[in-house]
Structures are given as structure tokens and as C-alpha cells.
Amino acid sequence: MKWTRSRQSGFTLIELLVVIAIIAILAAILFPVFAKARSRAQTTACMSNMKQLGQSFRMYGDDNNDCIGRKFWEWHVDIMPYVKTVDVFVCPSSNAPKPRLLPQGTYTCNDYVGTKITGQFWSNATSASQVIIFGNYARNDELIWNFGFSGAGGAGLNLSRWKSTADVILLAECKDKREALAAKIASTGESDCNGPYIEPGGTTWKAVYEALSYRHNNGQNCVFADGHAMFRTKGWFESPEGRYAISPAKMNVADTASW
């Protein structure tokens, strides 16, 4: 009986190279698609956070005679009882450090009366002695504390005194430190362009624009004082409507003029 050796089939080098080339082409096509899908998912999650925070401020006001909150850097402490998780204070697209729970002895808050609080509080500040969540969402203290609708300090503190709520911003997104450095902004500290409030010191519109983040496809989510959230582009913030939403009293001031 004659035995014959069968020839084993396999890929040639050329066939392997063709397969690799096809895989590379598919990867080049699909990776941007996956990246866009991930970005859209992060924008949607961020929008959900904003809506929850907006509703939390409204609930806090209902329980506190329409007061929108008295603390500056630590505004998250006031509304923490009204949210389910600290994750709502974090934009999924932000590169800022994640908050951690820090014990405090007697902590003096940054507000007009120096409120003292004791316990454990969430913070992502570099210093363990600060209670601040920066690089994510910023409360519009230009409206609430500084100028209100008429230019008077603290005029926006109480919701019952607001002329309107659907066209003014309560919370916006602020830059994280990586965004600030990429934009070559000189001051990138936690209390400046990536702080938890829109009130960058000696204010100009230029400084406000530097504080705002546009990490979601050249735009950001923001929540208005009536609780609804919207996506807005960089161009919208620089329009009369956008400027009014930040500071009705100062909307016509020149970009580089101090307020």
C-alpha cells in the first residue's frame, strides 16, 4: 500500500500582510467612530449631572427660603444632601482629580460670615485642608453674589428676587488644569480659571471666557436657574444672549474692561 504525505495548508506571507492591512484600514475607520460615540456618551452623562445639580439647587432653595446657597468654594456641601452620589459633581470628560472624602476638624467656609463646618467632606483640592471640587462645574457667582440683575452685590442670592430664571445660567462648566495649560492661560490655580465658580477675581469678560470650558466638541452643558439644562457653544457664550445669561448687569461691558 502506498502512503502519500498530504500537504498542510497555511497562509503565505503575502496573505498575512493583506489581512493585517485590512485590519489596519478597519481600525482607522472604526476608532474615530468609537471615539465620537464615547464623547457623545460623556456629554450625555454630563448633561444628566447638570440636570440633577440644577434640581438640587431648587430643592435647597425650597428648604431655605429661596436662598440659592451661601457658600462660595464649598457650594457642593450645601446641596450634597439632595444628590445620590458625589459623581454628579464630576464631568466625565474632565481631567481634574476625582474627589475624595476628607475629614475636617473645624473648617471655615469661604462665605461672607465664615460659616464653620465639622465632619467629612468631598474635595479634589491639592491641599487636604481645602473643601473644593474644581475643574468640573462652576456656579455663576457673577450673577448670584456679585451683580445680580441690577449691579448690586448679592442681588441674585434669593430666587424670589430674580427677574427671570429661564434665561440666566446657574451652573456652567469650567476648565480643568490641562485645558487651561493647553490654552496657555497664565493663571491656572484651583481658585482661578478652573475654580468652582464663575468669578475669576478682578473680572473681565476675557477672564470669564478663559474660565469656561468647551470640552464637549467646542461647547459645554450648562444649567439655567429654572433647572433646565442645555448644550451651548463657545460662540453662544460670546453673543449678547450668552453674556446676558452670565451677567445681565454687565453684558454690555467691553471684553477687556474691568467690572
C-alpha positions as CSV (number, residue, x, y, z in Angstrom):
1,M,0.0,0.0,0.0
2,K,1.4,3.4,-1.0
3,W,1.3,6.2,1.6
4,T,1.4,9.8,0.5
5,R,2.1,12.8,2.7
6,S,-0.7,15.4,2.5
7,R,0.4,19.0,2.1
8,Q,-0.7,21.1,5.1
9,S,-2.5,24.3,4.0
10,G,-1.5,27.7,5.6
11,F,-1.2,31.4,5.0
12,T,1.5,32.7,2.9
13,L,3.4,35.9,3.9
14,I,1.6,37.9,1.3
15,E,-1.8,36.7,2.6
16,L,-0.9,37.6,6.1
17,L,0.2,41.1,5.1
18,V,-3.1,41.6,3.2
19,V,-5.1,40.6,6.4
20,I,-3.0,42.9,8.5
21,A,-3.6,45.7,6.0
22,I,-7.3,45.1,6.1
23,I,-7.4,45.1,9.9
24,A,-5.4,48.4,9.9
25,I,-7.9,50.0,7.5
26,L,-10.9,48.9,9.5
27,A,-9.2,50.2,12.7
28,A,-8.5,53.5,11.1
29,I,-12.2,53.7,10.1
30,L,-13.7,52.5,13.4
31,F,-11.6,54.1,16.1
32,P,-12.8,57.6,15.3
33,V,-16.3,56.3,15.3
34,F,-15.8,54.8,18.7
35,A,-14.1,58.0,20.0
36,K,-17.1,60.1,18.8
37,A,-19.5,57.7,20.4
38,R,-17.6,57.8,23.7
39,S,-17.6,61.6,23.5
40,R,-21.3,61.8,22.9
41,A,-21.9,59.4,25.8
42,Q,-19.8,61.6,28.1
43,T,-21.7,64.7,27.0
44,T,-25.0,63.0,27.8
45,A,-23.8,61.8,31.2
46,C,-22.6,65.4,31.9
47,M,-26.0,66.8,30.9
48,S,-27.6,64.4,33.3
49,N,-25.3,65.6,36.1
50,M,-26.2,69.2,35.3
51,K,-29.9,68.5,35.5
52,Q,-29.5,66.8,38.8
53,L,-27.5,69.6,40.2
54,G,-30.0,72.2,39.0
55,Q,-32.8,70.4,40.6
56,S,-30.8,70.0,43.8
57,F,-30.3,73.8,44.0
58,R,-34.0,74.3,43.6
59,M,-34.8,71.8,46.4
60,Y,-32.2,73.5,48.6
61,G,-33.9,76.8,47.9
62,D,-37.3,75.3,48.7
63,D,-36.0,74.3,52.1
64,N,-34.1,77.6,52.7
65,N,-36.5,80.5,51.9
66,D,-35.5,80.6,48.2
67,C,-31.8,81.1,49.1
68,I,-29.6,79.6,46.3
69,G,-26.7,78.8,48.6
70,R,-24.4,80.9,50.8
71,K,-21.0,79.1,50.4
72,F,-18.5,80.1,47.7
73,W,-15.9,77.4,47.1
74,E,-17.9,74.8,49.1
75,W,-21.3,75.2,47.4
76,H,-21.4,71.4,46.9
77,V,-21.6,71.0,50.7
78,D,-25.0,72.8,50.7
79,I,-26.6,70.6,48.1
80,M,-24.8,67.3,48.9
81,P,-27.9,66.0,50.9
82,Y,-30.0,66.4,47.8
83,V,-27.9,64.2,45.4
84,K,-27.4,60.5,45.4
85,T,-23.7,60.4,44.7
86,V,-20.7,62.7,44.6
87,D,-20.3,61.6,40.9
88,V,-22.8,64.2,39.8
89,F,-20.3,66.9,40.7
90,V,-17.8,65.4,38.2
91,C,-17.9,65.9,34.4
92,P,-16.9,62.6,32.7
93,S,-14.8,64.5,30.2
94,S,-12.8,66.5,32.8
95,N,-9.2,65.6,33.6
96,A,-9.4,67.1,37.1
97,P,-8.6,64.8,40.0
98,K,-11.5,62.7,41.4
99,P,-13.0,63.9,44.7
100,R,-12.1,62.0,47.8
101,L,-13.7,62.2,51.3
102,L,-11.6,64.2,53.7
103,P,-12.1,64.6,57.4
104,Q,-12.0,68.1,58.7
105,G,-11.8,69.4,62.2
106,T,-13.4,72.8,62.2
107,Y,-13.4,74.1,58.7
108,T,-14.1,77.8,58.0
109,C,-16.0,78.2,54.7
110,N,-15.4,80.9,52.2
111,D,-18.5,82.9,52.6
112,Y,-19.5,86.3,54.0
113,V,-20.0,85.1,57.5
114,G,-17.2,82.4,57.7
115,T,-19.5,79.5,58.3
116,K,-17.8,76.8,60.3
117,I,-18.5,73.1,59.5
118,T,-17.2,69.9,61.0
119,G,-17.1,66.4,59.6
120,Q,-16.1,64.6,56.4
121,F,-16.4,66.5,53.1
122,W,-15.7,65.7,49.4
123,S,-12.8,67.6,47.8
124,N,-10.3,67.2,45.0
125,A,-8.1,70.1,46.0
126,T,-4.4,69.6,46.2
127,S,-4.4,70.6,49.8
128,A,-6.2,68.3,52.2
129,S,-7.3,71.3,54.2
130,Q,-9.5,72.7,51.4
131,V,-13.1,71.7,50.7
132,I,-13.4,72.4,47.0
133,I,-14.3,70.4,43.8
134,F,-12.6,72.2,41.0
135,G,-12.1,71.6,37.2
136,N,-15.7,70.5,36.7
137,Y,-18.7,72.7,37.3
138,A,-18.8,76.3,38.2
139,R,-21.7,78.2,39.9
140,N,-22.4,81.6,38.3
141,D,-21.4,83.8,41.3
142,E,-21.1,86.8,39.0
143,L,-24.9,86.7,38.9
144,I,-25.7,85.3,42.3
145,W,-23.2,87.1,44.5
146,N,-21.6,90.0,42.6
147,F,-24.1,91.8,40.4
148,G,-27.5,90.2,40.1
149,F,-29.7,91.8,37.5
150,S,-29.1,95.4,38.5
151,G,-25.4,95.5,39.6
152,A,-26.0,95.3,43.3
153,G,-23.9,92.8,45.2
154,G,-25.7,89.7,46.3
155,A,-28.8,90.7,44.5
156,G,-29.1,87.2,43.0
157,L,-28.8,85.3,46.2
158,N,-32.5,84.8,46.7
159,L,-34.5,83.3,43.8
160,S,-37.6,85.2,44.7
161,R,-35.8,88.4,43.7
162,W,-34.8,87.2,40.3
163,K,-36.4,88.9,37.3
164,S,-36.3,85.7,35.4
165,T,-34.8,82.2,35.7
166,A,-35.1,80.5,32.3
167,D,-32.5,82.8,30.5
168,V,-29.8,83.1,33.2
169,I,-27.2,80.4,34.0
170,L,-26.9,78.9,37.4
171,L,-24.0,76.4,36.6
172,A,-21.6,76.1,33.7
173,E,-18.5,74.0,33.0
174,C,-15.1,75.3,34.0
175,K,-11.8,74.3,32.5
176,D,-9.7,71.6,34.2
177,K,-6.0,72.4,34.6
178,R,-4.9,70.5,31.5
179,E,-7.3,72.6,29.4
180,A,-6.1,75.8,31.0
181,L,-2.4,74.9,30.3
182,A,-3.3,74.0,26.7
183,A,-4.9,77.3,26.2
184,K,-1.7,79.0,27.7
185,I,-3.7,80.8,30.3
186,A,-1.3,82.3,32.8
187,S,-3.2,81.6,36.0
188,T,-4.3,78.0,36.3
189,G,-4.7,77.7,40.1
190,E,-7.7,76.0,41.7
191,S,-9.2,79.3,42.6
192,D,-8.8,80.9,39.2
193,C,-9.9,79.6,35.8
194,N,-10.8,76.1,37.0
195,G,-12.5,77.1,40.3
196,P,-16.0,76.0,41.2
197,Y,-17.5,79.4,40.4
198,I,-17.6,81.9,37.6
199,E,-16.0,84.8,39.3
200,P,-12.3,85.0,38.4
201,G,-11.1,87.7,40.7
202,G,-10.9,91.2,39.1
203,T,-13.3,90.3,36.4
204,T,-13.3,91.0,32.7
205,W,-15.3,89.2,30.0
206,K,-12.0,87.9,28.8
207,A,-11.3,86.3,32.2
208,V,-14.8,84.8,32.2
209,Y,-14.3,83.3,28.7
210,E,-11.0,81.8,29.9
211,A,-12.7,80.2,32.8
212,L,-15.4,78.5,30.8
213,S,-14.7,75.0,29.3
214,Y,-15.6,73.9,25.8
215,R,-14.5,70.2,26.2
216,H,-17.6,68.8,24.5
217,N,-17.0,69.4,20.8
218,N,-16.3,73.1,21.2
219,G,-19.2,73.6,23.6
220,Q,-20.5,72.7,27.0
221,N,-23.5,71.8,29.1
222,C,-25.0,74.4,31.4
223,V,-28.0,74.5,33.7
224,F,-30.3,77.5,33.9
225,A,-31.8,78.9,37.1
226,D,-35.2,77.3,36.4
227,G,-33.5,73.9,36.4
228,H,-33.4,73.1,32.7
229,A,-30.0,72.1,31.1
230,M,-28.8,72.9,27.6
231,F,-25.8,72.4,25.4
232,R,-24.2,75.8,24.3
233,T,-21.3,76.5,22.0
234,K,-18.4,78.9,22.6
235,G,-19.9,81.3,20.1
236,W,-23.2,81.4,22.0
237,F,-21.4,82.5,25.2
238,E,-19.8,85.4,23.4
239,S,-23.2,86.5,22.0
240,P,-25.5,89.1,23.7
241,E,-27.7,86.2,24.8
242,G,-24.8,84.3,26.3
243,R,-23.4,87.4,28.0
244,Y,-26.8,88.1,29.5
245,A,-27.1,84.6,30.8
246,I,-23.8,85.1,32.8
247,S,-24.3,88.7,33.9
248,P,-27.3,90.8,32.8
249,A,-25.9,93.8,34.7
250,K,-22.5,93.7,32.8
251,M,-23.4,92.3,29.4
252,N,-22.5,95.5,27.6
253,V,-19.1,96.0,29.2
254,A,-16.2,95.7,26.8
255,D,-14.3,92.4,26.8
256,T,-11.1,93.7,28.4
257,A,-12.7,96.3,30.7
258,S,-12.7,95.5,34.4
259,W,-16.1,95.2,36.1
